[in-house]
């Protein structure tokens, strides 16, 4: 398992967008992402820095591994 990078909420959303997720709404300080044929929704905080535990939880909910997510960030 790789280590998690320090990312802003916008960077997290960009990485998930590369993986097929899309923003359906942005209300307050959270962006809600959905993916076709996927039951879960992701609620990404629009902060300067997303906490490591929160990021790990989002990755787990998306069905990705940390390494797969890191590859999406690097693109």
HTML snippet that shows the backbone in 3Dmol.js (N, CA, C, O; Angstrom):
<script src="https://3Dmol.org/build/3Dmol-min.js"></script>
<div id="view" style="width:600px;height:400px;position:relative"></div>
<script>
const pdb = `
ATOM      1  N   UNK A   1       0.843  -1.172   0.000  1.00  0.00           N
ATOM      2  CA  UNK A   1       0.000   0.000   0.000  1.00  0.00           C
ATOM      3  C   UNK A   1       0.888   1.234   0.000  1.00  0.00           C
ATOM      4  O   UNK A   1       1.798   1.352   0.821  1.00  0.00           O
ATOM      5  N   UNK A   2       0.624   2.147  -0.916  1.00  0.00           N
ATOM      6  CA  UNK A   2       1.419   3.353  -1.022  1.00  0.00           C
ATOM      7  C   UNK A   2       0.982   4.407  -0.022  1.00  0.00           C
ATOM      8  O   UNK A   2      -0.070   4.294   0.607  1.00  0.00           O
ATOM      9  N   UNK A   3       1.799   5.420   0.110  1.00  0.00           N
ATOM     10  CA  UNK A   3       1.432   6.509   1.012  1.00  0.00           C
ATOM     11  C   UNK A   3       0.537   7.492   0.279  1.00  0.00           C
ATOM     12  O   UNK A   3       0.589   7.608  -0.945  1.00  0.00           O
ATOM     13  N   UNK A   4      -0.273   8.187   1.035  1.00  0.00           N
ATOM     14  CA  UNK A   4      -1.208   9.142   0.445  1.00  0.00           C
ATOM     15  C   UNK A   4      -0.548  10.503   0.280  1.00  0.00           C
ATOM     16  O   UNK A   4       0.144  10.974   1.183  1.00  0.00           O
ATOM     17  N   UNK A   5      -0.758  11.131  -0.866  1.00  0.00           N
ATOM     18  CA  UNK A   5      -0.231  12.487  -1.052  1.00  0.00           C
ATOM     19  C   UNK A   5      -1.103  13.499  -0.313  1.00  0.00           C
ATOM     20  O   UNK A   5      -2.256  13.208   0.008  1.00  0.00           O
ATOM     21  N   UNK A   6      -0.568  14.666  -0.046  1.00  0.00           N
ATOM     22  CA  UNK A   6      -1.335  15.758   0.540  1.00  0.00           C
ATOM     23  C   UNK A   6      -1.988  16.525  -0.606  1.00  0.00           C
ATOM     24  O   UNK A   6      -1.306  17.097  -1.457  1.00  0.00           O
ATOM     25  N   UNK A   7      -3.321  16.527  -0.613  1.00  0.00           N
ATOM     26  CA  UNK A   7      -4.065  17.124  -1.725  1.00  0.00           C
ATOM     27  C   UNK A   7      -5.150  18.062  -1.211  1.00  0.00           C
ATOM     28  O   UNK A   7      -5.657  17.905  -0.100  1.00  0.00           O
ATOM     29  N   UNK A   8      -5.492  19.033  -2.038  1.00  0.00           N
ATOM     30  CA  UNK A   8      -6.640  19.886  -1.744  1.00  0.00           C
ATOM     31  C   UNK A   8      -7.901  19.171  -2.221  1.00  0.00           C
ATOM     32  O   UNK A   8      -7.826  18.187  -2.956  1.00  0.00           O
ATOM     33  N   UNK A   9      -9.050  19.668  -1.799  1.00  0.00           N
ATOM     34  CA  UNK A   9     -10.312  19.082  -2.232  1.00  0.00           C
ATOM     35  C   UNK A   9     -10.467  19.129  -3.743  1.00  0.00           C
ATOM     36  O   UNK A   9     -10.969  18.178  -4.343  1.00  0.00           O
ATOM     37  N   UNK A  10     -10.046  20.219  -4.364  1.00  0.00           N
ATOM     38  CA  UNK A  10     -10.146  20.355  -5.820  1.00  0.00           C
ATOM     39  C   UNK A  10      -9.267  19.331  -6.528  1.00  0.00           C
ATOM     40  O   UNK A  10      -9.662  18.775  -7.554  1.00  0.00           O
ATOM     41  N   UNK A  11      -8.080  19.079  -5.986  1.00  0.00           N
ATOM     42  CA  UNK A  11      -7.192  18.080  -6.587  1.00  0.00           C
ATOM     43  C   UNK A  11      -7.761  16.675  -6.455  1.00  0.00           C
ATOM     44  O   UNK A  11      -7.620  15.857  -7.364  1.00  0.00           O
ATOM     45  N   UNK A  12      -8.404  16.393  -5.327  1.00  0.00           N
ATOM     46  CA  UNK A  12      -9.036  15.089  -5.122  1.00  0.00           C
ATOM     47  C   UNK A  12     -10.150  14.892  -6.150  1.00  0.00           C
ATOM     48  O   UNK A  12     -10.270  13.820  -6.744  1.00  0.00           O
ATOM     49  N   UNK A  13     -10.963  15.927  -6.358  1.00  0.00           N
ATOM     50  CA  UNK A  13     -12.056  15.841  -7.328  1.00  0.00           C
ATOM     51  C   UNK A  13     -11.500  15.624  -8.738  1.00  0.00           C
ATOM     52  O   UNK A  13     -12.052  14.827  -9.497  1.00  0.00           O
ATOM     53  N   UNK A  14     -10.431  16.310  -9.094  1.00  0.00           N
ATOM     54  CA  UNK A  14      -9.818  16.137 -10.419  1.00  0.00           C
ATOM     55  C   UNK A  14      -9.353  14.702 -10.618  1.00  0.00           C
ATOM     56  O   UNK A  14      -9.535  14.132 -11.694  1.00  0.00           O
ATOM     57  N   UNK A  15      -8.754  14.115  -9.585  1.00  0.00           N
ATOM     58  CA  UNK A  15      -8.276  12.735  -9.680  1.00  0.00           C
ATOM     59  C   UNK A  15      -9.454  11.774  -9.855  1.00  0.00           C
ATOM     60  O   UNK A  15      -9.405  10.881 -10.700  1.00  0.00           O
ATOM     61  N   UNK A  16     -10.511  11.955  -9.060  1.00  0.00           N
ATOM     62  CA  UNK A  16     -11.671  11.083  -9.200  1.00  0.00           C
ATOM     63  C   UNK A  16     -12.357  11.285 -10.553  1.00  0.00           C
ATOM     64  O   UNK A  16     -12.906  10.335 -11.112  1.00  0.00           O
ATOM     65  N   UNK A  17     -12.331  12.507 -11.083  1.00  0.00           N
ATOM     66  CA  UNK A  17     -12.922  12.769 -12.403  1.00  0.00           C
ATOM     67  C   UNK A  17     -12.189  11.971 -13.481  1.00  0.00           C
ATOM     68  O   UNK A  17     -12.812  11.495 -14.430  1.00  0.00           O
ATOM     69  N   UNK A  18     -10.873  11.823 -13.341  1.00  0.00           N
ATOM     70  CA  UNK A  18     -10.112  11.004 -14.286  1.00  0.00           C
ATOM     71  C   UNK A  18     -10.528   9.538 -14.208  1.00  0.00           C
ATOM     72  O   UNK A  18     -10.352   8.785 -15.166  1.00  0.00           O
ATOM     73  N   UNK A  19     -11.081   9.138 -13.063  1.00  0.00           N
ATOM     74  CA  UNK A  19     -11.531   7.768 -12.860  1.00  0.00           C
ATOM     75  C   UNK A  19     -12.995   7.557 -13.204  1.00  0.00           C
ATOM     76  O   UNK A  19     -13.533   6.476 -12.963  1.00  0.00           O
ATOM     77  N   UNK A  20     -13.654   8.572 -13.764  1.00  0.00           N
ATOM     78  CA  UNK A  20     -15.032   8.419 -14.204  1.00  0.00           C
ATOM     79  C   UNK A  20     -16.086   9.017 -13.284  1.00  0.00           C
ATOM     80  O   UNK A  20     -17.276   8.926 -13.586  1.00  0.00           O
ATOM     81  N   UNK A  21     -15.688   9.624 -12.173  1.00  0.00           N
ATOM     82  CA  UNK A  21     -16.626  10.260 -11.268  1.00  0.00           C
ATOM     83  C   UNK A  21     -16.938  11.657 -11.776  1.00  0.00           C
ATOM     84  O   UNK A  21     -16.118  12.270 -12.458  1.00  0.00           O
ATOM     85  N   UNK A  22     -18.131  12.166 -11.443  1.00  0.00           N
ATOM     86  CA  UNK A  22     -18.502  13.522 -11.867  1.00  0.00           C
ATOM     87  C   UNK A  22     -19.221  14.238 -10.729  1.00  0.00           C
ATOM     88  O   UNK A  22     -19.887  13.614  -9.903  1.00  0.00           O
ATOM     89  N   UNK A  23     -19.072  15.554 -10.706  1.00  0.00           N
ATOM     90  CA  UNK A  23     -19.725  16.365  -9.671  1.00  0.00           C
ATOM     91  C   UNK A  23     -21.191  16.533 -10.033  1.00  0.00           C
ATOM     92  O   UNK A  23     -21.516  16.925 -11.154  1.00  0.00           O
ATOM     93  N   UNK A  24     -22.074  16.239  -9.089  1.00  0.00           N
ATOM     94  CA  UNK A  24     -23.498  16.471  -9.307  1.00  0.00           C
ATOM     95  C   UNK A  24     -23.984  17.709  -8.574  1.00  0.00           C
ATOM     96  O   UNK A  24     -24.964  18.334  -8.980  1.00  0.00           O
ATOM     97  N   UNK A  25     -23.299  18.063  -7.494  1.00  0.00           N
ATOM     98  CA  UNK A  25     -23.645  19.306  -6.801  1.00  0.00           C
ATOM     99  C   UNK A  25     -22.495  19.740  -5.902  1.00  0.00           C
ATOM    100  O   UNK A  25     -21.657  18.941  -5.482  1.00  0.00           O
ATOM    101  N   UNK A  26     -22.492  21.024  -5.630  1.00  0.00           N
ATOM    102  CA  UNK A  26     -21.488  21.632  -4.748  1.00  0.00           C
ATOM    103  C   UNK A  26     -22.265  22.550  -3.833  1.00  0.00           C
ATOM    104  O   UNK A  26     -22.697  23.634  -4.226  1.00  0.00           O
ATOM    105  N   UNK A  27     -22.435  22.095  -2.605  1.00  0.00           N
ATOM    106  CA  UNK A  27     -23.230  22.878  -1.672  1.00  0.00           C
ATOM    107  C   UNK A  27     -22.391  23.123  -0.421  1.00  0.00           C
ATOM    108  O   UNK A  27     -21.905  22.181   0.205  1.00  0.00           O
ATOM    109  N   UNK A  28     -22.229  24.365  -0.072  1.00  0.00           N
ATOM    110  CA  UNK A  28     -21.430  24.679   1.102  1.00  0.00           C
ATOM    111  C   UNK A  28     -19.977  24.321   0.872  1.00  0.00           C
ATOM    112  O   UNK A  28     -19.371  24.741  -0.113  1.00  0.00           O
ATOM    113  N   UNK A  29     -19.419  23.537   1.791  1.00  0.00           N
ATOM    114  CA  UNK A  29     -18.008  23.222   1.697  1.00  0.00           C
ATOM    115  C   UNK A  29     -17.750  21.797   1.205  1.00  0.00           C
ATOM    116  O   UNK A  29     -16.651  21.275   1.390  1.00  0.00           O
ATOM    117  N   UNK A  30     -18.749  21.158   0.579  1.00  0.00           N
ATOM    118  CA  UNK A  30     -18.568  19.796   0.095  1.00  0.00           C
ATOM    119  C   UNK A  30     -19.034  19.656  -1.350  1.00  0.00           C
ATOM    120  O   UNK A  30     -20.016  20.265  -1.775  1.00  0.00           O
ATOM    121  N   UNK A  31     -18.295  18.836  -2.087  1.00  0.00           N
ATOM    122  CA  UNK A  31     -18.647  18.514  -3.468  1.00  0.00           C
ATOM    123  C   UNK A  31     -19.092  17.053  -3.492  1.00  0.00           C
ATOM    124  O   UNK A  31     -18.408  16.178  -2.962  1.00  0.00           O
ATOM    125  N   UNK A  32     -20.242  16.800  -4.111  1.00  0.00           N
ATOM    126  CA  UNK A  32     -20.801  15.457  -4.163  1.00  0.00           C
ATOM    127  C   UNK A  32     -20.531  14.873  -5.543  1.00  0.00           C
ATOM    128  O   UNK A  32     -20.882  15.466  -6.562  1.00  0.00           O
ATOM    129  N   UNK A  33     -19.895  13.691  -5.559  1.00  0.00           N
ATOM    130  CA  UNK A  33     -19.538  13.025  -6.808  1.00  0.00           C
ATOM    131  C   UNK A  33     -20.302  11.715  -6.933  1.00  0.00           C
ATOM    132  O   UNK A  33     -20.547  11.033  -5.937  1.00  0.00           O
ATOM    133  N   UNK A  34     -20.680  11.365  -8.163  1.00  0.00           N
ATOM    134  CA  UNK A  34     -21.332  10.091  -8.459  1.00  0.00           C
ATOM    135  C   UNK A  34     -20.645   9.465  -9.658  1.00  0.00           C
ATOM    136  O   UNK A  34     -19.939  10.126 -10.419  1.00  0.00           O
ATOM    137  N   UNK A  35     -20.877   8.165  -9.798  1.00  0.00           N
ATOM    138  CA  UNK A  35     -20.353   7.430 -10.942  1.00  0.00           C
ATOM    139  C   UNK A  35     -21.442   6.479 -11.391  1.00  0.00           C
ATOM    140  O   UNK A  35     -22.071   5.814 -10.567  1.00  0.00           O
ATOM    141  N   UNK A  36     -21.671   6.408 -12.701  1.00  0.00           N
ATOM    142  CA  UNK A  36     -22.680   5.506 -13.238  1.00  0.00           C
ATOM    143  C   UNK A  36     -22.356   4.079 -12.832  1.00  0.00           C
ATOM    144  O   UNK A  36     -21.191   3.680 -12.808  1.00  0.00           O
ATOM    145  N   UNK A  37     -23.389   3.313 -12.513  1.00  0.00           N
ATOM    146  CA  UNK A  37     -23.276   1.906 -12.120  1.00  0.00           C
ATOM    147  C   UNK A  37     -22.485   1.723 -10.823  1.00  0.00           C
ATOM    148  O   UNK A  37     -21.881   0.671 -10.611  1.00  0.00           O
ATOM    149  N   UNK A  38     -22.485   2.733  -9.960  1.00  0.00           N
ATOM    150  CA  UNK A  38     -21.806   2.633  -8.670  1.00  0.00           C
ATOM    151  C   UNK A  38     -22.770   3.137  -7.607  1.00  0.00           C
ATOM    152  O   UNK A  38     -23.302   4.241  -7.725  1.00  0.00           O
ATOM    153  N   UNK A  39     -22.996   2.349  -6.584  1.00  0.00           N
ATOM    154  CA  UNK A  39     -23.985   2.693  -5.558  1.00  0.00           C
ATOM    155  C   UNK A  39     -23.567   3.888  -4.695  1.00  0.00           C
ATOM    156  O   UNK A  39     -24.415   4.694  -4.312  1.00  0.00           O
ATOM    157  N   UNK A  40     -22.304   4.008  -4.393  1.00  0.00           N
ATOM    158  CA  UNK A  40     -21.840   5.024  -3.452  1.00  0.00           C
ATOM    159  C   UNK A  40     -21.778   6.412  -4.082  1.00  0.00           C
ATOM    160  O   UNK A  40     -21.596   6.550  -5.292  1.00  0.00           O
ATOM    161  N   UNK A  41     -21.930   7.430  -3.252  1.00  0.00           N
ATOM    162  CA  UNK A  41     -21.625   8.800  -3.636  1.00  0.00           C
ATOM    163  C   UNK A  41     -20.443   9.227  -2.771  1.00  0.00           C
ATOM    164  O   UNK A  41     -20.266   8.739  -1.655  1.00  0.00           O
ATOM    165  N   UNK A  42     -19.652  10.130  -3.294  1.00  0.00           N
ATOM    166  CA  UNK A  42     -18.491  10.619  -2.559  1.00  0.00           C
ATOM    167  C   UNK A  42     -18.733  12.077  -2.173  1.00  0.00           C
ATOM    168  O   UNK A  42     -19.111  12.892  -3.014  1.00  0.00           O
ATOM    169  N   UNK A  43     -18.518  12.395  -0.919  1.00  0.00           N
ATOM    170  CA  UNK A  43     -18.657  13.756  -0.430  1.00  0.00           C
ATOM    171  C   UNK A  43     -17.259  14.282  -0.114  1.00  0.00           C
ATOM    172  O   UNK A  43     -16.691  13.979   0.935  1.00  0.00           O
ATOM    173  N   UNK A  44     -16.718  15.066  -1.027  1.00  0.00           N
ATOM    174  CA  UNK A  44     -15.342  15.555  -0.910  1.00  0.00           C
ATOM    175  C   UNK A  44     -15.363  16.958  -0.311  1.00  0.00           C
ATOM    176  O   UNK A  44     -15.999  17.855  -0.865  1.00  0.00           O
ATOM    177  N   UNK A  45     -14.674  17.159   0.814  1.00  0.00           N
ATOM    178  CA  UNK A  45     -14.623  18.501   1.402  1.00  0.00           C
ATOM    179  C   UNK A  45     -13.806  19.450   0.528  1.00  0.00           C
ATOM    180  O   UNK A  45     -12.738  19.090   0.033  1.00  0.00           O
ATOM    181  N   UNK A  46     -14.314  20.647   0.349  1.00  0.00           N
ATOM    182  CA  UNK A  46     -13.635  21.647  -0.469  1.00  0.00           C
ATOM    183  C   UNK A  46     -12.702  22.455   0.432  1.00  0.00           C
ATOM    184  O   UNK A  46     -12.917  23.642   0.677  1.00  0.00           O
ATOM    185  N   UNK A  47     -11.662  21.780   0.916  1.00  0.00           N
ATOM    186  CA  UNK A  47     -10.694  22.396   1.817  1.00  0.00           C
ATOM    187  C   UNK A  47      -9.342  22.524   1.131  1.00  0.00           C
ATOM    188  O   UNK A  47      -9.091  21.902   0.098  1.00  0.00           O
ATOM    189  N   UNK A  48      -8.479  23.339   1.721  1.00  0.00           N
ATOM    190  CA  UNK A  48      -7.124  23.478   1.174  1.00  0.00           C
ATOM    191  C   UNK A  48      -6.345  22.180   1.290  1.00  0.00           C
ATOM    192  O   UNK A  48      -5.514  21.870   0.437  1.00  0.00           O
ATOM    193  N   UNK A  49      -6.613  21.423   2.342  1.00  0.00           N
ATOM    194  CA  UNK A  49      -5.932  20.159   2.544  1.00  0.00           C
ATOM    195  C   UNK A  49      -6.933  19.146   3.101  1.00  0.00           C
ATOM    196  O   UNK A  49      -7.528  19.366   4.155  1.00  0.00           O
ATOM    197  N   UNK A  50      -7.111  18.038   2.386  1.00  0.00           N
ATOM    198  CA  UNK A  50      -8.017  16.978   2.833  1.00  0.00           C
ATOM    199  C   UNK A  50      -7.241  16.071   3.793  1.00  0.00           C
ATOM    200  O   UNK A  50      -6.124  15.652   3.488  1.00  0.00           O
ATOM    201  N   UNK A  51      -7.827  15.773   4.937  1.00  0.00           N
ATOM    202  CA  UNK A  51      -7.177  14.934   5.943  1.00  0.00           C
ATOM    203  C   UNK A  51      -6.902  13.540   5.372  1.00  0.00           C
ATOM    204  O   UNK A  51      -7.673  13.028   4.560  1.00  0.00           O
ATOM    205  N   UNK A  52      -5.802  12.942   5.805  1.00  0.00           N
ATOM    206  CA  UNK A  52      -5.390  11.624   5.292  1.00  0.00           C
ATOM    207  C   UNK A  52      -6.460  10.563   5.527  1.00  0.00           C
ATOM    208  O   UNK A  52      -6.727   9.750   4.642  1.00  0.00           O
ATOM    209  N   UNK A  53      -7.076  10.563   6.705  1.00  0.00           N
ATOM    210  CA  UNK A  53      -8.120   9.581   7.015  1.00  0.00           C
ATOM    211  C   UNK A  53      -9.341   9.762   6.137  1.00  0.00           C
ATOM    212  O   UNK A  53      -9.947   8.784   5.699  1.00  0.00           O
ATOM    213  N   UNK A  54      -9.706  11.010   5.879  1.00  0.00           N
ATOM    214  CA  UNK A  54     -10.838  11.307   5.006  1.00  0.00           C
ATOM    215  C   UNK A  54     -10.540  10.853   3.587  1.00  0.00           C
ATOM    216  O   UNK A  54     -11.390  10.251   2.931  1.00  0.00           O
ATOM    217  N   UNK A  55      -9.336  11.140   3.115  1.00  0.00           N
ATOM    218  CA  UNK A  55      -8.942  10.735   1.767  1.00  0.00           C
ATOM    219  C   UNK A  55      -8.940   9.215   1.637  1.00  0.00           C
ATOM    220  O   UNK A  55      -9.413   8.678   0.636  1.00  0.00           O
ATOM    221  N   UNK A  56      -8.414   8.524   2.636  1.00  0.00           N
ATOM    222  CA  UNK A  56      -8.387   7.052   2.605  1.00  0.00           C
ATOM    223  C   UNK A  56      -9.811   6.491   2.579  1.00  0.00           C
ATOM    224  O   UNK A  56     -10.080   5.515   1.879  1.00  0.00           O
ATOM    225  N   UNK A  57     -10.719   7.103   3.336  1.00  0.00           N
ATOM    226  CA  UNK A  57     -12.117   6.672   3.347  1.00  0.00           C
ATOM    227  C   UNK A  57     -12.778   6.889   1.986  1.00  0.00           C
ATOM    228  O   UNK A  57     -13.532   6.037   1.516  1.00  0.00           O
ATOM    229  N   UNK A  58     -12.495   8.033   1.353  1.00  0.00           N
ATOM    230  CA  UNK A  58     -13.043   8.305   0.020  1.00  0.00           C
ATOM    231  C   UNK A  58     -12.533   7.289  -1.002  1.00  0.00           C
ATOM    232  O   UNK A  58     -13.294   6.803  -1.838  1.00  0.00           O
ATOM    233  N   UNK A  59     -11.255   6.978  -0.927  1.00  0.00           N
ATOM    234  CA  UNK A  59     -10.664   6.013  -1.849  1.00  0.00           C
ATOM    235  C   UNK A  59     -11.318   4.648  -1.656  1.00  0.00           C
ATOM    236  O   UNK A  59     -11.661   3.980  -2.631  1.00  0.00           O
ATOM    237  N   UNK A  60     -11.490   4.234  -0.405  1.00  0.00           N
ATOM    238  CA  UNK A  60     -12.114   2.947  -0.108  1.00  0.00           C
ATOM    239  C   UNK A  60     -13.551   2.914  -0.627  1.00  0.00           C
ATOM    240  O   UNK A  60     -13.972   1.912  -1.204  1.00  0.00           O
ATOM    241  N   UNK A  61     -14.306   3.992  -0.431  1.00  0.00           N
ATOM    242  CA  UNK A  61     -15.694   4.058  -0.897  1.00  0.00           C
ATOM    243  C   UNK A  61     -15.798   4.020  -2.414  1.00  0.00           C
ATOM    244  O   UNK A  61     -16.790   3.542  -2.965  1.00  0.00           O
ATOM    245  N   UNK A  62     -14.775   4.523  -3.082  1.00  0.00           N
ATOM    246  CA  UNK A  62     -14.800   4.559  -4.547  1.00  0.00           C
ATOM    247  C   UNK A  62     -14.482   3.205  -5.166  1.00  0.00           C
ATOM    248  O   UNK A  62     -14.709   2.996  -6.358  1.00  0.00           O
ATOM    249  N   UNK A  63     -13.957   2.284  -4.360  1.00  0.00           N
ATOM    250  CA  UNK A  63     -13.604   0.971  -4.881  1.00  0.00           C
ATOM    251  C   UNK A  63     -12.204   0.900  -5.448  1.00  0.00           C
ATOM    252  O   UNK A  63     -11.836  -0.100  -6.064  1.00  0.00           O
ATOM    253  N   UNK A  64     -11.417   1.944  -5.252  1.00  0.00           N
ATOM    254  CA  UNK A  64     -10.042   1.980  -5.739  1.00  0.00           C
ATOM    255  C   UNK A  64      -9.075   1.582  -4.627  1.00  0.00           C
ATOM    256  O   UNK A  64      -9.426   1.581  -3.447  1.00  0.00           O
ATOM    257  N   UNK A  65      -7.868   1.250  -5.025  1.00  0.00           N
ATOM    258  CA  UNK A  65      -6.800   1.078  -4.053  1.00  0.00           C
ATOM    259  C   UNK A  65      -6.033   2.397  -3.972  1.00  0.00           C
ATOM    260  O   UNK A  65      -6.205   3.276  -4.817  1.00  0.00           O
ATOM    261  N   UNK A  66      -5.197   2.527  -2.963  1.00  0.00           N
ATOM    262  CA  UNK A  66      -4.394   3.736  -2.807  1.00  0.00           C
ATOM    263  C   UNK A  66      -3.471   3.898  -4.016  1.00  0.00           C
ATOM    264  O   UNK A  66      -3.286   5.010  -4.511  1.00  0.00           O
ATOM    265  N   UNK A  67      -2.899   2.809  -4.485  1.00  0.00           N
ATOM    266  CA  UNK A  67      -1.996   2.883  -5.642  1.00  0.00           C
ATOM    267  C   UNK A  67      -2.736   3.296  -6.911  1.00  0.00           C
ATOM    268  O   UNK A  67      -2.211   4.073  -7.709  1.00  0.00           O
ATOM    269  N   UNK A  68      -3.959   2.780  -7.103  1.00  0.00           N
ATOM    270  CA  UNK A  68      -4.756   3.175  -8.274  1.00  0.00           C
ATOM    271  C   UNK A  68      -5.106   4.657  -8.207  1.00  0.00           C
ATOM    272  O   UNK A  68      -5.059   5.357  -9.218  1.00  0.00           O
ATOM    273  N   UNK A  69      -5.462   5.136  -7.002  1.00  0.00           N
ATOM    274  CA  UNK A  69      -5.767   6.556  -6.840  1.00  0.00           C
ATOM    275  C   UNK A  69      -4.540   7.409  -7.103  1.00  0.00           C
ATOM    276  O   UNK A  69      -4.627   8.447  -7.758  1.00  0.00           O
ATOM    277  N   UNK A  70      -3.386   6.969  -6.588  1.00  0.00           N
ATOM    278  CA  UNK A  70      -2.138   7.717  -6.801  1.00  0.00           C
ATOM    279  C   UNK A  70      -1.818   7.812  -8.287  1.00  0.00           C
ATOM    280  O   UNK A  70      -1.283   8.826  -8.738  1.00  0.00           O
ATOM    281  N   UNK A  71      -2.137   6.775  -9.054  1.00  0.00           N
ATOM    282  CA  UNK A  71      -1.921   6.811 -10.494  1.00  0.00           C
ATOM    283  C   UNK A  71      -2.827   7.843 -11.150  1.00  0.00           C
ATOM    284  O   UNK A  71      -2.420   8.500 -12.109  1.00  0.00           O
ATOM    285  N   UNK A  72      -4.058   7.998 -10.644  1.00  0.00           N
ATOM    286  CA  UNK A  72      -4.969   9.000 -11.193  1.00  0.00           C
ATOM    287  C   UNK A  72      -4.502  10.411 -10.864  1.00  0.00           C
ATOM    288  O   UNK A  72      -4.683  11.329 -11.664  1.00  0.00           O
ATOM    289  N   UNK A  73      -3.907  10.586  -9.703  1.00  0.00           N
ATOM    290  CA  UNK A  73      -3.371  11.892  -9.305  1.00  0.00           C
ATOM    291  C   UNK A  73      -2.206  12.265 -10.190  1.00  0.00           C
ATOM    292  O   UNK A  73      -2.059  13.427 -10.568  1.00  0.00           O
ATOM    293  N   UNK A  74      -1.374  11.293 -10.526  1.00  0.00           N
ATOM    294  CA  UNK A  74      -0.165  11.544 -11.311  1.00  0.00           C
ATOM    295  C   UNK A  74      -0.403  11.829 -12.771  1.00  0.00           C
ATOM    296  O   UNK A  74       0.516  12.289 -13.449  1.00  0.00           O
ATOM    297  N   UNK A  75      -1.601  11.576 -13.295  1.00  0.00           N
ATOM    298  CA  UNK A  75      -1.866  11.783 -14.723  1.00  0.00           C
ATOM    299  C   UNK A  75      -1.959  13.253 -15.053  1.00  0.00           C
ATOM    300  O   UNK A  75      -2.177  13.614 -16.210  1.00  0.00           O
TER     301      UNK A  75
END
`;
const viewer = $3Dmol.createViewer("view");
viewer.addModel(pdb, "pdb");
viewer.setStyle({}, {cartoon: {color: "spectrum"}});
viewer.zoomTo();
viewer.render();
</script>
